[in-house]
Amino acid sequence: MKLQDLLKDVEVVAITGEENPSVKSICTDSRKVEDGYLFIAIKGVQVDGHNYIADVVKSGATVIVYDNKKIPAKEDGITYVQVKHSADAAGKIATHWYGDPTSKLKLVGVTGTNGKTTTATLLYDVFRKLGYKAGLLSTVANYIDGEIIHATHTTPDPLTLNELLAKMVDAGCAYAFMEVSSHAIDQKRISGLKYEGGIFTNLTQDHLDYHKTMAEYLKAKKAFFDQLPESSFALTNLDDKNGPVMLQNTKAEKYTYSVKGLADFKARIHEMHFDGTSIEFNGKDLEVMFVGVFNVYNLLAVYGACVLLGQEPDKVLLTLSSLKPVAGRFETIASPDGYTAIVDYAHTPDALTNVLEAIHEVLEGKGRVITVVGCGGNRDKTKRPIMAREAVRLSHQVILTSDNPRFEEPQDIVNDMANGLNNEESRKALQIVDRKQAIKTACTLAQKGDVILIAGKGHEDYQDVKGVKHHFDDREIVKDIFGV
């Protein structure tokens, strides 16, 4: 492609060298640059692409896009494009390189602390069941209609993102649904994408290792809605105090959903059990195979989005009643001995609270709750003591264990969690760093009618230790113990 075609919508400060050369390919990874490439130098959290400009020129790059004025001396025969913001430019350049895929399908973004994966995945499932070809970009996996592609990030980098979206267009997808992480918004990975709508689930403490304060975390989420066009919709959870904030400056059509009050999309809960929930959406009854109030919110957001995308409400309700929970989200495994294990991805204080409250809502005091929980290494440390306190508050017995320790010592992480407990709370908590042994111990302690919650990893089939991913699946371990 010609350079000027790629720079449409990009805030260019200056161009040095040939103004409109042909570009063979685009790249943000200096290690992948070849002859005729356009290289975009981006300052990331750990690596600054500007430091590799001299290297990519040696590798054959003919166009350099940058935003830092301090770059190596410019060489003859190379086009240098100074832009206002490299990360923003990367998204727009990628969009043009891949043929502006989001102008050819209806893209809906889901953001919030909890519920993103479930909401986006259920939207994908509903539209496929309604007969449409659809794509999904999520923490668990990416899908191009029925084809699965392994996911490494909640929201991929802009080049990968646009490549996947272009493949969805090529496959004939009419719709695409994606999780939009706060990191991706802040790092402008979604720049250049055109959204048909945005959904806000909730906002609770998470990612403070990156955003530092809740105010900055909120600001990142809100920025997604601030950027939505007038032609799109913004659907927000009215029961979350931050829900209305998302709509303050958006140009999109504003809609709300609620379980507690009046809203455009309203739910009432009739009855809950471990096999599902009896609910009512906008005055119409349905039975779903999901448990917990938090899942009612997810399903209500899905219902609202489907209606806003022009689908027949009754058909949507019928489809919702046939859907199964997302892998590793409140996944129930029955023991032959009469107790139940639940594997869930809950890895924030609020998500853990939601799952435990959902268990109590079904148990109604007729069984004990035993919780196995850990926290990830090299992530927000401030939530560790909170996670431990919430687990103890809503459980009869807690086992603090390892999650994905990454480059931290597992015992140090467990100690951080335990330090949040007073003497009385500590009596309810065991420390078993070996996660497999922790799960076995919970099963040994359980009696008929009890529920074991194994929280934190959900769908993950690995444990990240010192940079190496070892095979580890909570569900496999439980099923092996149960002999099922």
Buried (B, 14 or more C-beta within 10 A) or exposed (E): BEBEEBBEBBEEEEBEBEEEBEBBBBBBBBEEBEEBBBBBBBBEEEEEBBBBBEBBBEBEBBBBBBBBEEBEEEEEEBBBBBBEBBBBBBBBBBBBBBBBBBEBBBBBBBBBBBBBBBBBBBBBBBBBBBEBBBBBBBBBBBBBBEEEBEBEBBBBBBBBBBBBBBBBBEBEBBBBBBBBBBBBBBBBBBBBBBBBBBBBBBBBBBBBEBBEEBEBBBBBBBBBBBBBEEEBBBBBBBBBEBBBBBBEEBBBBBBBBBBEEEBBBBBEBEEBEBEBBBBEBBEEEBEBBBBBBBBBBBBBBBBBBBBBBEBEBEBBBEBBBEBEBBBBBBBBBEBEEEBBBBBBBBBBBBBBBBBBBBBBBBBEEEBBBBBBBBBBBEBBBEBBBBBBBBBBEBBBBBBBBBBBBBEBEBEEBBEBBBEBBEEEBBEBBBBBBEBBEBBBBBBEBBEEEBBBBBBBBBBBBEBBBEEEEEEBBBBEBBBEBBEE
